Amino acid sequence: MWQQLKQWDRELFVYLNSLGIESYDYFWIFVTRIENWIPFYIFLFLLYFIAFHWKKASFSSLFLLSAFLTTWGFTNAVKVFLVRLRPNNNPELVDLIRILQEPTNYSFFSGHASSSMVASTFIVLSLKDKFRWIYLVYIWPLLFIMSRVYVGVHYPSDLLVGALVGLIFAFVFFWLYNKSGRRFI
């Protein structure tokens, strides 16, 4: 059963990766680079200071940062423990797929998926009463996640598990945020 799931994951990855169109390569490489999103990250932090007074905005920002860093640390610990090769490093796939990036660390599960999902979900949960349009923030992790298959570095299961981990951490940190926020703000 486990082998069959791995085979389906691999076949789905090869299929999705093969849908890539060369004229869109620059776009997907741009989307997948974390540093290109820095203005967006700054905008998200500024939303807290627009929505709340400085004390609550600072408190919210610290919780968001804590959720992100905890998720990032957990993701990297799991990668080192499970040691799954990325598709771009798998000798069986190299001739079958398009490779636009070549990271050498491990694949399972996606840090792009977990970190963007924890940040987006925490932001949505904490700002949904202030900005009705805040759900549009989910465009960011969707693009980020899709880019990882397109550039050839993650299997669909890496992305799905990463997104689920990000969601779980976001809800846990949001619960802690609400619980501790009553005492400090």
N, C-alpha and C positions, 0 to 999 in steps of 0.2 A: 504493500500500500504506500509506504513512504517513498519508495523508488518511483512509483507511478506519479505521485504528486510532484516530485522533483523533475520528472520527465516533462510533465505538463507545464510546469513553471518555465523550464528551459525552452520548450517549443513556443510558448506564448511570448517569451522574451524575444526569440529569434524573429517571430512573425512581426511583433510590434516594432522592433528595431529596424526591420527591413522596410517598413513603411516610410522611412526617412527620405526626404527629398533634399538633394544637395544644395539647392538654392536657399534652403532654410537653415543650413548648418550654423551660420554665424548667429542667427537669432537664438538657437538652442544652446550654443556655447555661451552666449551672453547671459541667458536666463540661468544657467546652471552654476555660474560663478557667484559665490557668496558676496564678494566685495562689490559687485554691481548693484546689489540691493541696499547698500548703506543709506542712501537718501530715503528709501522707503522705511528702513528701521528707525531713522531719526524722526520721520513723520509719525510713526506709530507711538514713539515715546512722547512726542509733543501732544498727541491727542489726550494723553492723561492730564497734561497741564492745562489743556483747553477745557476738559470736562470737569476737573476737580480742583479744589484749592490746593496749594503747593504741598501741604503736608500729606494729604491723601494721594496726590499725584506721585509724590516721592515714594510713599509706601507701596503703591500699586506698581511702580516701575521696579522697585527692589524685588517684589514678588515675581514679576514677569521675568526678571533677570535670573532669579533663583530657580524658577521652573525650567528655564532654558538651560542653564548650566547643569542642573541635576540630570535633565534628560540627555544632554550631550555626554556627560560623564558615564551614565548608565549605558548609553548606546555604544560608546567606545569600549567599555568593559566587556559587553556581550560580544562585540566583534572579535576581540582578542581571545575570548574564551571559546567561541564556536568555530573560528577560523574557516570561513567559507570564501573561496576564491571569487573575485569579481568576474563577470563574463569576459571582460577585456583581458583578463589574465588566465583564462581557461583555454588551454591548448586545443581542446576539441571544438571550440567556438570561434577562434580567431579568424578563420577563413570564411565563416558563415555570416559574420555580423559587421556592421559599420562601427568603427571605433573613432570617436572624436576626442576622447580624453583617456588618459592612461594612469589613473591612481594605482598605487601598489598596495594600499592597505586592504582590509577585508570587507566583504560585502554585506553580511547579514548582521543587522538590519540597517536600513538606510538612515544615516544621520541627517541628511537633507530632509527626508520625510518626517522623522521624529521631531527635529528641532523646529521646522517651520509649522508643523501641526500643533505642537505645544504652545508656541508663541501666538499663532493665529487664534486658537481656541481660547486661550486665557484672555487675550485682548477682546474677543467677541463677548465672552461671558462677563467681563468686567465693564465693558462700555456699551452693551446692547441697550441699556436704558437711556443712554445719552445721545447715541447716534443710530438712527434707524438703518442707515446704509452700511453699518460696520460689518455686516455679513459678507460684503464684497472683499474683505480681507482674505477670504478663503480662495480667491483667485491666485494669490501668491503661492500657497503650498501646492495647489493643483499644477501650476506651471512648473514649479520647482521639481515636483515629483515626476511629471511627464518627461522633463528634460533628462532625467537620470537613465531612463530606458533609451531615449533617443541618442545620447552620447555614448551608450554602450557599457555602462558601469554598474547597473543594478538589475536584478531579476524582479519581476512583478511581486513575488512574495516578500522580498526585501522591503519594497515600498509599502505594501499593505501592512506588514507587521510594524514598520517604522511609524506609519500614520496612526495605527492603533495604540502604540506605546505613547506617542505624543498626545493623543486624546486622553488616555488614562492619566498621564502625569498632569495634564492641564486641569482635569476635573479634580484631582487630588489637591493640587496647589490652589485652585480656586476655592475649594472647601476650606483649606487652611487659611487662606486670605480672608474669607468671610468670618471665620471663627476668631482669628486674632485681630482683625481690623476693628471689631467692636470695642476692644479694650484700648487700642492705640489711637484711634481717630475719633 
